[in-house]
Amino acid sequence: MAGLEVLYSCVGGSISCPQDAVVCFVHWEMIKSGYRCIGSGDEPKGSDKKSELLPTDWNSNREELYSLRYKAKDSETQLLLKAISVDSTLIFNLMNSGTQQVSDLTVNISDHVEADQLHTFDSVFKDTDSLSEKVKTQLLPAQGRAPGQRTSRREEEDERRRREDSDPLRIPIRQPRQGPPPSRRDPMVPPFSVGGADLDPFGSRGGGGMILDPLRSGYPRSGFDPSSGIPDILPPGAVPQGARFDPFGPVGRPRPGPDPDHMPPPGYDDMFM
């Protein structure tokens, strides 16, 4: 990692514990991301100036609490980095002094530092790619870009899509149907032409809704014309000419004799039955 070895050599004499090595690594990731260290502690000082190096008192706190202040190289954005040692881990907290936005990162020290190789740069760090990725994605704002640094419109669109895709509650947007728009209805076709044959009792539009039409079933017909009427049943003209007609009784011959329904059976004397 270009530049880290030079930085580590400059502060190598003051490194006394694995936590110091991790803080030095995170500091260099801040420098690569466009920030400069302006001093240690929580409050600004008159001697503050931008530098890629760590201040002389960066690890002087005996409570193993690190506090460093940074400023963006091309803007006035200021960040406050704090790190505290808890057992075998180092917990980082980064706050934007202007927006009060906070991010954090927990590093397992033994996963990335060889405690017995603190003064040998070639052996002190391990799995640096993983640690660098954690710092960029979890600690640094905007994936390692300094606030105020301009990004392309394509990068902003890709970032927005990644956020949407990672949202489990997001309902996907329905895309409009592709292809040419549907054609307008022919002005010469009547508005209710579809299904009109089902509602046409005369069958003038061809076909109809009946599954079985007794007068159009294909079997030989006796020449019966319902429009001429049915003796004692339908008068002439009761069925319009050409209309479909379902016979509701024997056609062509009247019933002989009286209707049995008009006379009670023998011995019948109960008018309420």
BAVEXDO-457548 format. One line per 5 residues: number of its first residue (from 1); their letters; for each residue x negated, y, z negated of N, C-alpha, C. Coordinates in steps of 0.2 Angstrom, whole numbers. Each point is the difference from the previous one (the first is absolute). Layout:
NUM> a> X Y Z X Y Z X Y Z | ...
***
This chain:
1> magle> -4 -6 0 4 6 0 -4 6 0 | 0 4 6 -5 5 0 1 6 -5 | -5 2 -3 1 5 -5 0 -2 -7 | 3 -6 -1 1 -2 -7 -7 -2 -3 | -4 -3 4 -7 -1 -3 -4 6 -3
6> vlysc> 1 5 4 -3 6 -2 3 3 -6 | 6 0 0 4 3 -6 -2 -5 -6 | 0 -6 0 -2 -5 -5 -7 1 -3 | -4 1 5 -7 2 -2 -1 6 -4 | 4 5 2 -1 7 -4 3 -1 -7
11> vggsi> 5 -4 -1 2 -1 -7 -1 -6 -3 | -5 -4 3 -2 -7 -3 -2 1 -7 | -4 5 -1 -3 0 -7 5 1 -6 | 6 3 2 5 1 -5 5 -5 -1 | 0 -5 5 5 -5 0 -2 -5 -6
16> scpqd> 4 -1 -4 -1 -5 -6 5 -5 -1 | 5 -1 4 5 -5 -1 4 -1 6 | 3 -6 1 4 -1 7 5 5 1 | 3 3 -5 5 5 2 -3 6 3 | -6 2 -1 -4 5 3 0 -1 8
21> avvcf> -2 -7 1 -1 -2 7 7 1 4 | 6 -2 -3 6 0 3 2 8 2 | -1 4 -5 1 7 0 -4 3 6 | -6 -2 0 -4 3 6 2 -3 7 | 3 -6 0 3 -2 6 6 4 2
26> vhwem> 5 1 -4 6 3 1 -2 8 2 | -5 3 -3 -2 6 1 -2 1 8 | -4 -5 2 -2 0 7 6 -1 5 | 5 -4 -2 6 0 4 3 7 1 | 1 3 -6 3 7 0 -4 5 5
31> iksgy> -7 -1 0 -4 4 4 1 -1 7 | 1 -7 2 1 -2 7 7 2 2 | 4 1 -4 7 2 2 1 7 1 | -5 4 -1 1 8 1 0 4 -6 | -2 -3 -6 0 4 -6 -7 1 -2
36> rcigs> -1 6 -4 -6 1 -3 1 1 -8 | -5 -3 -4 0 1 -7 -2 7 -2 | 4 3 -4 -1 7 -3 -2 0 -7 | 0 -6 -4 -2 1 -7 3 -6 -4 | -1 0 -6 3 -5 -4 4 3 -5
41> gdepk> 4 -4 -4 5 3 -5 7 2 3 | 4 2 -4 7 2 2 1 7 3 | -4 5 -3 0 7 1 -5 2 5 | 2 5 5 -6 3 4 -5 4 -4 | -6 0 3 -5 4 -3 -3 5 5
46> gsdkk> -4 4 -3 -3 5 5 -5 -2 4 | -3 -6 -2 -6 -3 4 3 -5 5 | 6 0 1 3 -5 5 -2 1 7 | -2 -5 4 -1 1 7 0 -7 3 | 2 0 6 1 -6 4 -6 -4 1
51> sellp> 0 -6 -1 -6 -4 1 2 -8 1 | -4 -3 4 1 -7 1 -3 -4 -6 | -4 3 -4 -3 -4 -6 4 1 -6 | -1 -5 -5 3 0 -6 -3 6 -5 | 4 3 -4 -3 5 -4 -4 -4 -5
56> tdwns> -5 4 -3 -5 -3 -5 4 -3 -6 | 5 2 -2 4 -3 -6 6 -4 2 | 0 -3 5 5 -4 3 2 -6 -5 | -5 -3 -3 1 -6 -4 -2 1 -8 | 1 7 -2 -3 1 -7 5 -1 -5
61> nreel> 7 -2 2 5 -1 -5 -1 -7 -4 | -1 0 -6 -2 -6 -4 6 -4 0 | 6 2 1 7 -4 -1 1 -3 7 | -5 0 4 1 -4 7 6 3 4 | 1 7 -1 5 3 4 -3 5 5
66> yslry> 1 -1 6 -3 4 6 5 5 2 | -2 6 1 4 5 3 -4 5 5 | 3 -1 6 -4 4 5 5 4 4 | -2 6 3 5 4 4 -3 0 7 | 5 0 5 -2 0 7 4 6 3
71> kakds> -3 2 6 4 5 4 -1 -2 7 | 5 0 4 0 -1 7 -5 4 4 | -3 -3 5 -6 3 3 3 6 5 | 6 -1 2 3 5 5 6 4 -3 | 2 -1 -6 5 3 -3 -1 2 -7
76> etqll> 5 3 -3 0 2 -8 3 -6 -4 | 2 -6 3 2 -5 -4 -5 -3 -5 | 2 0 -7 -4 -3 -5 3 -6 -3 | -4 -5 -2 2 -6 -3 -4 -1 -6 | 3 -3 -5 -3 -2 -6 0 -8 -1
81> lkais> -6 -2 0 -1 -8 0 -2 -1 -8 | 4 -5 -3 -2 -2 -6 -1 -8 0 | -4 -3 -4 -1 -7 0 -1 -2 -8 | 3 -5 -2 -1 -2 -7 -1 -8 0 | -4 -2 -4 -2 -7 0 4 -4 -5
86> vdstl> 4 -5 2 4 -4 -5 -2 -7 1 | -3 -3 -5 -3 -7 0 -4 -1 6 | 2 -4 5 -5 -2 6 3 4 6 | 4 5 -1 2 4 6 -1 7 -1 | 0 3 6 0 8 0 6 3 4
91> ifnlm> 3 4 -4 7 2 3 -2 8 2 | 2 1 7 -1 6 3 7 4 0 | -1 6 -1 6 5 1 -2 6 4 | 4 1 6 -2 6 4 6 4 0 | -1 7 -1 6 4 0 -2 6 4
96> nsgtq> 5 2 4 0 6 4 2 6 -4 | -5 5 -2 1 5 -4 6 5 2 | 1 0 7 5 5 2 7 -3 0 | 1 -6 2 6 -4 1 2 -4 -6 | -5 -2 -4 1 -4 -6 1 -7 2
101> qvsdl> -1 -2 6 1 -7 2 -6 -4 -2 | 2 -6 -3 -5 -4 -3 0 -7 3 | -6 -3 1 -1 -7 2 -5 -3 -4 | 0 -7 0 -4 -3 -5 -3 -7 3 | -5 -3 -3 -3 -6 2 -4 -3 -5
106> tvnis> 1 -7 -1 -3 -4 -5 -5 -4 3 | -6 0 -2 -6 -4 3 -2 -5 -5 | -1 -6 2 -3 -5 -5 -7 0 2 | -4 3 -5 -7 1 0 -4 -6 3 | 1 -5 -3 -4 -6 1 1 -3 8
111> dhvea> 5 2 3 2 -2 7 -5 4 5 | -2 6 -2 -4 4 4 -7 2 -2 | -2 -1 -6 -6 2 -2 -4 -6 -4 | -6 0 2 -5 -5 -4 -3 4 -6 | 2 -2 -6 -2 4 -6 -7 -1 -1
116> dqlht> -3 -5 2 -8 -1 -1 -4 3 6 | 3 3 5 -3 3 5 1 7 1 | 1 4 -5 2 7 0 -5 4 4 | -6 -1 -1 -6 4 3 -2 -3 6 | 3 -4 4 -2 -3 6 6 1 5
121> fdsvf> 0 5 4 5 2 4 2 -6 5 | -4 -4 3 1 -5 4 4 -6 -3 | 0 0 -7 4 -6 -3 5 3 -5 | 1 6 -1 4 2 -6 8 0 2 | 1 1 7 7 0 2 2 -7 4
126> kdtds> 6 -2 -1 2 -6 4 8 1 2 | 1 -3 5 7 1 3 2 8 1 | -5 3 3 1 7 1 6 2 5 | 1 -4 5 6 1 4 6 0 -3 | 1 -4 -5 7 -1 -3 1 6 -5
131> lsekv> -6 2 -3 1 6 -5 1 6 4 | -4 1 6 1 6 4 8 1 2 | 3 -6 2 7 0 3 4 2 -6 | -1 -3 -6 4 2 -6 0 7 -1 | -6 3 0 0 7 -1 3 5 5
136> ktqll> 0 -2 6 3 4 6 8 -1 -1 | 2 -6 -1 7 -1 1 4 1 -7 | -3 0 -6 4 0 -6 -2 7 -4 | -6 2 1 -2 6 -4 0 7 4 | -3 0 6 -1 6 4 7 1 3
141> paqgr> 1 7 0 7 2 4 -1 -1 7 | 6 -1 3 1 0 7 -5 -5 4 | -1 -6 -3 -4 -5 2 -7 3 2 | -3 3 -5 -7 2 1 -1 7 3 | 5 3 3 0 7 3 0 5 -5
146> apgqr> -4 5 1 0 6 -5 7 4 2 | 3 3 -5 6 4 1 -2 6 4 | 4 1 5 -2 6 5 -3 -3 6 | -3 -6 0 -3 -2 6 6 -2 5 | -1 2 6 5 -1 5 0 -7 3
151> tsrre> 6 -2 1 0 -7 3 5 0 6 | -1 -4 5 3 0 6 8 -2 -1 | 4 2 5 7 -2 -1 1 -8 0 | -4 -3 4 0 -7 1 -1 -4 -7 | -5 3 -4 -2 -3 -6 6 1 -5
156> eeder> 3 6 0 5 2 -4 6 -5 1 | 2 -1 7 5 -4 1 -1 -8 -2 | -6 -2 1 -2 -7 -2 1 0 -8 | -2 5 -3 0 0 -8 8 -1 -2 | 4 4 4 7 0 -2 3 -7 1
161> rrred> -2 -3 6 3 -6 1 -2 -6 -5 | -6 1 -2 -3 -5 -5 4 1 -7 | 2 6 -2 4 1 -6 7 -3 1 | 3 1 6 7 -2 1 0 -8 0 | -5 -3 3 0 -7 1 -1 -3 -7
166> sdplr> -4 3 -4 -1 -3 -7 5 1 -5 | 6 4 2 5 1 -4 5 -5 0 | 1 -4 -5 5 -6 0 7 2 0 | 2 6 -1 7 2 0 2 4 6 | -5 1 4 1 3 6 5 -4 5
171> ipirq> 5 4 3 4 -4 5 -2 2 7 | -2 -4 4 -3 1 6 5 4 5 | -3 5 4 4 4 4 3 -4 6 | 6 1 2 2 -4 6 -2 4 6 | -2 -4 5 -3 4 6 6 0 5
176> prqgp> 1 5 4 6 0 5 -2 -5 5 | 6 -3 3 0 -5 5 -4 3 6 | -5 -4 3 -4 2 5 4 -2 7 | -1 4 5 3 -1 6 4 6 2 | 3 -1 7 4 6 2 7 0 -4
181> ppsrr> 2 7 0 7 1 -4 5 -4 4 | 5 -2 -4 6 -3 3 4 4 5 | 2 -2 6 3 4 5 7 2 -3 | 3 5 3 6 3 -2 6 -5 3 | 5 0 -3 6 -4 3 2 3 7
186> dpmvp> 2 -4 4 2 2 7 7 4 -1 | 0 6 3 6 4 -1 6 -3 3 | -1 -4 5 6 -3 3 3 -6 -3 | -4 -3 -6 3 -5 -3 4 2 -6 | 6 -2 -1 4 3 -6 -3 -2 -6
191> pfsvg> 1 4 -5 -3 -1 -7 1 -6 -3 | 6 -3 1 2 -6 -4 1 -6 5 | -5 0 5 1 -6 5 -3 -6 -3 | -4 0 -5 -3 -6 -3 6 -3 -4 | 2 -6 1 5 -4 -4 7 3 2
196> gadld> 1 4 5 6 2 2 5 -6 3 | -4 -5 3 4 -5 3 4 -4 -6 | -3 0 -6 4 -4 -5 6 4 -2 | 0 7 1 6 3 -2 5 2 6 | -1 -3 5 4 1 6 5 -6 1
201> pfgsr> 6 1 -2 5 -6 1 1 -2 7 | -1 4 5 1 -2 7 -6 -3 3 | -5 0 -3 -6 -3 3 -3 3 6 | 1 7 1 -1 3 6 -8 2 0 | -4 -1 -5 -7 1 0 -4 -6 0
206> ggggm> 3 -5 2 -3 -7 1 -2 -3 -7 | 3 -6 -1 -1 -4 -6 3 3 -6 | -1 -3 -5 4 3 -6 -3 -4 -6 | 3 2 -6 -3 -3 -6 3 -7 -2 | 5 -2 3 3 -7 -1 -5 -5 2
211> ildpl> -1 -5 -5 -4 -6 2 3 -5 5 | 7 -1 -2 4 -4 5 6 4 2 | 0 1 7 6 4 2 4 -5 4 | 6 -2 -3 4 -5 3 2 1 8 | 0 6 2 2 2 7 -6 0 4
216> rsgyp> -6 0 -3 -6 0 4 -5 -5 -2 | 2 -6 -2 -4 -5 -2 -3 -5 5 | 2 1 6 -2 -4 6 4 -6 1 | 5 -1 -4 4 -6 1 6 2 5 | 3 -5 3 6 2 5 5 3 -4
221> rsgfd> 3 5 3 6 4 -3 6 -2 3 | 6 1 -4 6 -2 3 4 6 4 | -4 5 0 3 6 4 5 4 -5 | -1 -1 -6 4 4 -5 -3 7 -1 | 5 5 1 -1 7 0 3 3 -6
226> pssgi> -3 1 -6 3 3 -6 3 6 1 | -2 4 5 3 7 1 8 -1 2 | 2 -6 3 7 0 2 4 -2 -5 | -3 -1 -6 4 -2 -6 1 -7 -1 | 2 -2 -6 1 -7 -2 8 -1 -3
231> pdilp> 4 -4 4 7 0 -2 1 -2 -8 | 4 4 -3 2 0 -7 -6 1 -4 | -6 2 2 -6 2 -4 -2 7 1 | -2 1 7 -2 7 1 3 3 6 | 3 6 0 3 3 6 -5 2 5
236> pgavp> 2 0 6 -4 2 6 -4 7 -2 | -6 1 1 -4 6 -1 -3 1 -7 | 2 -5 -4 -3 0 -7 -7 -1 0 | -3 -4 5 -7 0 1 -2 3 6 | -5 5 -1 -2 4 6 -3 -4 6
241> qgarf> 1 2 6 -3 -3 6 -7 -1 -1 | -3 -6 0 -7 -1 0 -3 -1 -7 | 4 1 -5 -3 0 -7 -1 -8 -2 | -5 -1 -4 -1 -6 -3 6 -2 -5 | 2 -6 0 6 -2 -4 -2 -7 -2
246> dpfgp> 1 -1 -7 0 -7 -3 7 -2 -2 | 2 -6 4 7 -2 -2 0 -2 -7 | 6 1 -3 1 -1 -7 5 -6 -1 | 2 -3 6 5 -5 -1 0 -4 7 | 5 -5 1 0 -3 7 3 5 5
251> vgrpr> -4 0 5 2 5 6 4 -4 5 | 5 3 3 3 -2 6 6 -4 -1 | 2 -2 -6 6 -4 -2 3 2 -6 | 6 3 -1 3 1 -6 1 -6 -4 | 1 1 -7 1 -5 -4 8 -2 1
256> pgpdp> 1 -7 0 7 -2 1 3 0 -7 | 7 2 1 4 -1 -6 -2 6 -5 | 3 -1 -6 -1 6 -5 -7 -1 -3 | -2 5 -3 -6 0 -3 1 -3 -7 | -4 -6 -1 1 -3 -6 -2 4 -6
261> dhmpp> -4 5 0 -1 5 -5 6 4 -2 | 5 0 4 6 4 -1 5 -4 -4 | 0 -6 -1 5 -4 -3 -3 -4 -6 | 3 0 -6 -3 -3 -6 1 -7 1 | -4 -4 -3 0 -8 0 7 -2 -3
266> pgydd> 2 -6 1 6 -3 -3 -1 0 -8 | 5 2 -3 0 0 -8 -4 6 -3 | -2 4 4 -4 6 -2 5 5 -3 | 0 2 -6 4 5 -3 -4 5 -4 | -6 0 0 -4 5 -4 -3 5 4
271> mfm> 3 6 0 -1 6 4 -7 3 -2 | -3 -2 -6 -6 3 -2 -6 -5 2 | 1 -5 3 -5 -5 1 -3 3 7
***
